[in-house]
């Protein structure tokens, strides 16, 4: 029973991390209808901001990394994505891939192609005993951060004028503009929040691995896209569900698969969304490509 409880907590923590990644991706898609493949590079650059700021107190470095994530996302939206906002979806897709490649190469040129170590406070690598369970402190941080972020995002969307404008834009962007919603402002806010979420994910990954690398955002962004697809395109709550399911499945399979099948864990995990899409082509909550809703 103790082992099961330990595995369930680990699964919930990993699912929470995946949910944060998926929400950051889904937020931009919900408002703009574009899958932002550069989200992984937002994670990477935010992690490198934490690496550069390593000499500061950790809390200050984290706060500045969050600001850096938002600033990077806002800059890319203004320079790269705004000019192609009304272009064909294929042009937006190519633009996001190009931005991702450019940002990754900027890191390689500015720092190094090799991974760099980052020292996180020792407290995060320790564990706390609860009823016979040894729960890593980082998992408490992940769970607490996920709950806080989702609660804050829910408050923003349903209790503020900005959130009302974002939900209106998600429902019918052209009609929202005709009714006075400022498109540039709504999309900029969505990108800023997405960048901050990417930075939060970067901090959690750095605390877990103790290093940064130019390609560290690749796996998280792929996981995030799969989670969005599972939940349903444009459904932010669906993205949360997709992330939790994907993380829980990955963690529990790692714990309970026979030794001979452990190397095939990822293949088994990514078979899961394929099966979902066979029976639910629009995802669990029925989103649709090109029809973004909150």
C-alpha positions in Angstrom: 0.0 0.0 0.0 2.9 2.4 0.8 4.4 1.7 -2.6 1.1 2.3 -4.4 0.7 5.6 -2.5 4.2 6.7 -3.4 3.6 5.8 -7.1 0.3 7.7 -7.2 1.9 10.9 -5.7 4.8 10.6 -8.3 2.2 10.2 -11.1 0.2 13.2 -9.9 3.3 15.4 -9.7 4.5 14.4 -13.2 0.9 14.9 -14.5 0.9 18.3 -13.0 4.1 19.3 -14.7 2.7 18.1 -18.1 -0.6 20.0 -17.4 1.4 23.3 -16.9 3.1 22.7 -20.3 -0.2 21.9 -22.0 -2.0 24.9 -20.6 0.7 27.3 -21.9 0.3 25.8 -25.4 -3.5 25.7 -25.2 -3.8 29.3 -24.1 -2.2 30.7 -27.3 -4.2 28.2 -29.4 -7.4 29.2 -27.7 -7.1 32.9 -28.4 -5.1 32.8 -31.7 -5.9 29.4 -33.2 -2.2 28.7 -33.7 -0.1 25.8 -32.4 3.1 27.5 -31.2 6.0 25.2 -31.7 8.3 27.8 -30.2 6.9 27.2 -26.8 9.7 24.7 -26.1 12.2 27.4 -26.8 10.4 29.7 -24.3 11.1 27.0 -21.8 14.7 26.7 -22.9 15.5 30.4 -22.8 13.8 30.8 -19.4 15.9 28.0 -18.1 19.1 29.7 -19.4 17.9 33.0 -17.8 17.9 31.0 -14.5 21.4 29.7 -15.4 22.7 33.3 -16.1 21.2 34.6 -12.9 22.6 31.8 -10.8 24.6 34.2 -8.7 21.5 35.9 -7.3 19.3 34.5 -4.4 17.3 31.7 -5.9 13.9 33.4 -5.3 15.1 36.5 -7.1 16.5 34.4 -10.0 13.2 32.6 -10.4 11.2 35.8 -10.4 13.5 37.3 -13.1 13.3 34.1 -15.1 9.5 34.4 -15.0 9.7 37.9 -16.3 12.2 36.8 -18.9 9.8 34.1 -20.1 7.0 36.7 -20.5 9.3 39.2 -22.2 10.6 36.6 -24.7 7.1 35.5 -25.6 5.9 39.1 -26.0 8.9 39.9 -28.2 8.4 36.9 -30.5 4.6 37.7 -30.8 5.3 41.2 -31.8 8.2 40.5 -34.2 7.3 37.2 -35.7 3.7 36.1 -35.1 1.8 39.4 -35.4 2.8 39.9 -39.1 1.4 36.5 -40.0 -1.7 36.6 -37.8 -4.1 36.8 -40.8 -2.0 34.5 -43.0 -2.8 30.9 -43.9 -2.4 28.4 -41.1 0.6 26.8 -42.9 2.4 30.2 -42.8 1.9 30.4 -39.1 3.1 26.9 -38.6 6.3 27.5 -40.6 6.8 30.8 -38.7 6.6 29.0 -35.3 9.0 26.3 -36.5 11.4 29.0 -37.8 11.2 31.0 -34.5 12.0 27.8 -32.6 15.0 27.0 -34.7 16.3 30.6 -34.5 16.0 30.8 -30.7 17.6 27.4 -30.2 20.6 28.5 -32.3 20.8 31.8 -30.4 21.4 29.7 -27.3 24.0 27.6 -28.9 25.9 30.7 -30.2 25.5 32.7 -27.0 26.3 30.0 -24.5 27.4 26.5 -25.7 25.9 23.5 -27.4 26.8 21.4 -24.4 24.6 21.1 -21.3 25.4 23.4 -18.4 24.9 22.6 -14.8 22.7 24.8 -12.5 22.8 24.6 -8.8 19.4 24.5 -7.1 18.8 24.8 -3.3 19.5 21.5 -1.6 16.1 21.6 0.1 14.4 20.8 -3.2 16.3 17.5 -3.6 15.3 16.3 -0.1 12.2 14.4 0.8 9.6 14.7 3.5 8.1 11.7 5.2 4.3 11.5 5.4 2.6 8.4 6.8 5.5 6.2 5.7 5.8 7.9 2.3 9.0 9.7 1.3 7.7 12.5 -0.9 10.4 14.6 -2.7 10.0 18.3 -1.8 10.1 19.2 -5.5 6.8 17.2 -6.0 5.2 19.4 -3.3 6.4 22.5 -5.2 5.1 21.1 -8.5 1.7 20.3 -7.1 1.4 23.6 -5.3 2.5 25.6 -8.3 0.1 23.8 -10.6 -2.9 24.4 -8.3 -1.9 28.0 -7.8 -1.4 28.7 -11.5 -4.7 27.0 -12.5 -6.6 28.9 -9.8 -5.1 32.2 -10.9 -5.8 31.5 -14.6 -9.4 30.6 -13.7 -9.7 33.9 -11.8 -8.3 35.8 -14.7 -10.6 34.2 -17.3 -13.8 34.4 -15.3 -13.4 37.3 -12.9 -11.7 40.0 -15.0 -12.5 42.2 -18.0 -9.3 40.9 -19.7 -10.5 37.3 -19.2 -13.9 38.2 -20.6 -12.2 39.6 -23.7 -10.0 36.5 -24.0 -13.0 34.2 -23.8 -14.9 36.4 -26.3 -12.0 36.2 -28.7 -11.8 32.5 -28.2 -15.5 32.1 -29.0 -15.5 34.3 -32.1 -12.5 36.4 -32.7 -13.9 38.6 -35.6 -17.1 39.3 -33.7 -15.2 40.2 -30.6 -13.1 42.7 -32.6 -16.3 44.3 -34.0 -17.6 44.7 -30.4 -14.5 46.6 -29.4 -12.1 43.9 -28.1 -8.5 44.9 -28.7 -7.0 42.0 -30.6 -3.4 43.1 -30.1 -3.9 43.4 -26.4 -5.7 40.1 -25.9 -3.1 38.1 -27.9 -0.2 39.9 -26.2 -1.7 39.0 -22.8 -2.1 35.3 -23.9 1.5 35.2 -25.0 2.8 36.9 -21.9 1.0 34.3 -19.7 2.1 31.5 -21.9 5.7 32.7 -21.6 5.4 32.9 -17.8 4.0 29.3 -17.7 6.9 28.2 -19.9 9.3 29.8 -17.4 7.6 28.1 -14.5 8.0 24.8 -16.2 11.7 25.6 -16.9 12.3 26.3 -13.2 10.8 22.9 -12.3 12.8 21.0 -14.9 16.0 22.7 -13.9 15.4 21.9 -10.2 14.7 18.3 -11.2 17.7 17.8 -13.6 20.2 20.3 -12.3 21.2 21.3 -15.9 20.2 23.3 -19.0 20.8 22.5 -22.7 19.7 24.0 -26.0 17.4 21.1 -26.8 15.8 20.8 -23.3 12.5 22.2 -24.5 11.9 19.6 -27.3 10.5 16.8 -25.1 8.2 19.1 -23.0 6.7 20.8 -26.1 6.0 17.4 -27.7 4.4 16.2 -24.5 2.4 19.4 -24.3 1.0 19.1 -27.8 0.0 15.5 -27.2 -1.8 16.5 -24.0 -3.6 19.3 -25.9 -4.7 16.8 -28.6 -5.9 14.4 -25.9 -8.0 17.0 -24.2 -9.4 18.6 -27.3 -8.0 21.5 -29.4 -8.7 24.8 -27.8 -10.0 23.4 -24.5 -7.8 24.6 -21.7 -9.5 22.4 -19.1 -9.0 19.6 -21.6 -5.3 20.4 -21.8 -5.1 20.0 -18.0 -6.9 16.7 -18.1 -4.7 15.5 -21.0 -1.5 16.5 -19.2 -2.6 14.8 -16.0 -3.5 11.6 -17.8 -0.3 11.5 -19.9 1.9 12.2 -16.9 0.1 9.6 -14.7 0.3 7.0 -17.4 4.0 7.6 -18.0 4.9 7.5 -14.3 2.8 4.4 -13.5 4.0 2.5 -16.5 7.6 3.2 -15.4 6.8 1.8 -12.0 4.8 -1.3 -12.9 5.9 -2.4 -16.4 7.9 -5.7 -16.5 11.6 -5.0 -16.8 11.7 -6.3 -20.4 9.1 -3.7 -21.5 10.5 -0.6 -19.7 12.5 0.4 -22.7 9.2 0.6 -24.7 7.4 2.8 -22.1 7.3 5.9 -24.3 6.0 3.9 -27.2 3.2 2.5 -25.0 2.5 5.9 -23.6 2.1 7.5 -27.0 -0.1 4.7 -28.2 -2.6 5.9 -25.6 -3.5 9.2 -27.4 -3.7 7.3 -30.7 -6.4 5.1 -29.2 -8.3 8.1 -27.8 -8.3 9.8 -31.2 -9.6 6.7 -32.9 -12.7 6.7 -30.7 -12.7 10.5 -30.0 -11.2 12.3 -33.0 -11.8 15.7 -31.5 -10.3 14.8 -28.1 -11.9 13.9 -24.8 -13.8 17.3 -24.5 -14.6 17.6 -28.2 -12.5 20.5 -29.3 -11.9 21.1 -33.0 -9.0 22.4 -35.1 -9.7 26.0 -36.0 -12.5 26.3 -33.4 -10.8 27.5 -30.3 -12.9 27.8 -27.1 -12.3 28.2 -23.4 
